[in-house]
Amino acid sequence: MATLATRRPGQSDLIRAFTAALAAGAPADILLATRDHTAVAFLAACRLRRLSALHRRDSDSHSFARPGDGDWLRERLLDALSRDWAAATAPPARG
């Protein structure tokens, strides 16, 4: 994944910093509306197709404001919070 941070023409500093953080192992869940032009451009710029934490919603609203989007978004957020809470409260590993 180290190649994610490689400079490409037209790629912003934000995208380079973001992809470098992901390549370094920063945890992230990416939520994308598959028919939103901003999300499609973001995905193309970041080349994040290999991420396991990439969640796609068949919506054209990058703010997830269409009918049904709110329930989907709430489930993704609760899942992420649940995983973070479990990691933060887990006893230290012995070894």
C-alpha positions in Angstrom: 0.0 0.0 0.0 3.0 2.3 0.2 2.3 3.3 -3.5 -0.9 4.9 -2.5 1.0 8.1 -1.4 2.9 8.4 -4.7 2.5 11.8 -6.3 0.3 11.9 -9.4 -0.4 14.9 -11.6 -3.4 16.9 -10.3 -3.5 15.1 -7.0 -4.1 17.4 -4.0 -1.9 17.6 -0.9 -4.9 16.5 1.1 -5.3 13.3 -0.9 -1.6 12.6 -0.6 -1.7 13.1 3.2 -4.8 11.0 3.5 -3.5 8.1 1.4 -0.1 8.2 3.2 -1.9 7.9 6.6 -3.9 4.9 5.3 -0.8 3.3 3.9 0.8 3.8 7.4 -2.0 1.8 8.9 -4.3 4.6 10.2 -7.8 3.1 10.9 -10.6 4.4 8.6 -14.0 3.5 7.4 -14.8 5.2 4.1 -18.4 5.7 3.3 -19.2 6.4 -0.4 -22.4 7.2 -2.3 -21.8 5.3 -5.5 -23.8 7.7 -7.8 -22.4 10.9 -6.3 -19.9 12.7 -8.6 -17.8 13.9 -5.7 -17.5 10.4 -4.2 -16.6 8.9 -7.6 -13.9 11.5 -8.1 -12.6 10.9 -4.6 -12.4 7.2 -5.2 -10.6 7.7 -8.5 -8.1 10.2 -6.9 -7.3 8.0 -3.9 -7.4 4.7 -5.6 -8.9 3.1 -2.5 -10.6 0.1 -4.1 -8.3 -2.2 -2.2 -9.5 -1.1 1.3 -11.6 -3.6 3.2 -13.3 -0.7 5.1 -14.8 0.8 2.0 -18.6 0.9 2.4 -20.7 1.8 -0.7 -24.3 3.0 -0.7 -26.3 3.2 -3.9 -27.2 6.9 -3.5 -26.4 10.1 -5.3 -26.2 12.1 -2.1 -22.7 12.5 -0.6 -24.4 13.8 2.6 -26.5 10.6 2.6 -29.7 12.7 2.7 -31.9 10.5 0.5 -34.6 8.2 1.8 -33.0 5.2 3.5 -29.6 6.8 3.6 -29.9 7.8 7.2 -30.6 4.3 8.5 -27.6 3.0 6.5 -25.3 5.8 7.8 -26.5 5.2 11.4 -25.6 1.5 11.1 -22.2 2.2 9.7 -21.5 4.8 12.5 -22.7 2.5 15.3 -20.6 -0.3 13.9 -17.5 1.8 13.8 -18.1 3.2 17.3 -18.7 -0.3 18.6 -15.4 -1.5 17.2 -13.6 1.5 18.6 -15.1 1.0 22.0 -14.3 -2.7 22.0 -10.7 -1.9 21.1 -10.4 0.8 23.7 -11.7 -1.3 26.5 -10.1 -4.6 25.7 -7.6 -5.9 28.2 -4.0 -5.6 27.2 -2.6 -8.6 25.3 -0.2 -10.8 27.2 2.9 -12.0 25.6 
